[in-house]
Amino acid sequence: MPDWMNRRRLAVAGTTALVVATGALAVNATTASADRGHARAKIARATLHSADGSTVGRVTLRQTRGKVVVKATARGLAPGFHGFHIHAVGRCDANAPDGPFTSAGGHYTGGRPNHGDHAGDLPSLLVTDNGRARLKFVTDRFTLRELRDADGSAVMVHAGRDNFANIPDRYSAAGQGGPDATTLATGDAGARAACGVLR
Ligand SMILES: [Cu+2]
């Protein structure tokens, strides 16, 4: 074999080895980032801040098969029941023009029109006399993937109680029985006391 042919074969073999090595690195890197992405996909967290900026709680959402397990802890809140929801936008601006945390938009509805049925309606947070709350429950009304839409989502604690639009017909408003439009949108849970962007 002429010398030039040998050199060429070596060069080709060297190139192949380099390609294989680079390929292996690329595969490893892809696997590692996929693992991180997978872990991130299964857990979402929110830190709850009150309008004065202090941290008042934490919420963890863990995706399991067909369900999401939600855990919440809070402190420094007024004792009693508080409306607790996922809101449609992942923005918790305490100085929003329409009032603290109105930047988070309305409830995350998941396409269900009325409060009580909204995908983001959650069991109420019961704050004990020492200002603390702990809550754990399961919901099958959304997936973390759905909450991670283009504008994100936020967890909201309201100042007041949620009536879940459970307004019997005997309570008539403007001659019309049952819940009005505001109740059907909000549950009448009042001002927004604490907010956390889901991450
Ligand atoms: Cu709300």
Boltz pocket constraint, residues with backbone or C-beta under 6 A from the ligand:
constraints:
  - pocket:
      binder: B
      contacts: [[A, 83], [A, 84], [A, 85], [A, 86], [A, 87], [A, 107], [A, 156], [A, 158], [A, 186], [A, 189]]
      max_distance: 6.0
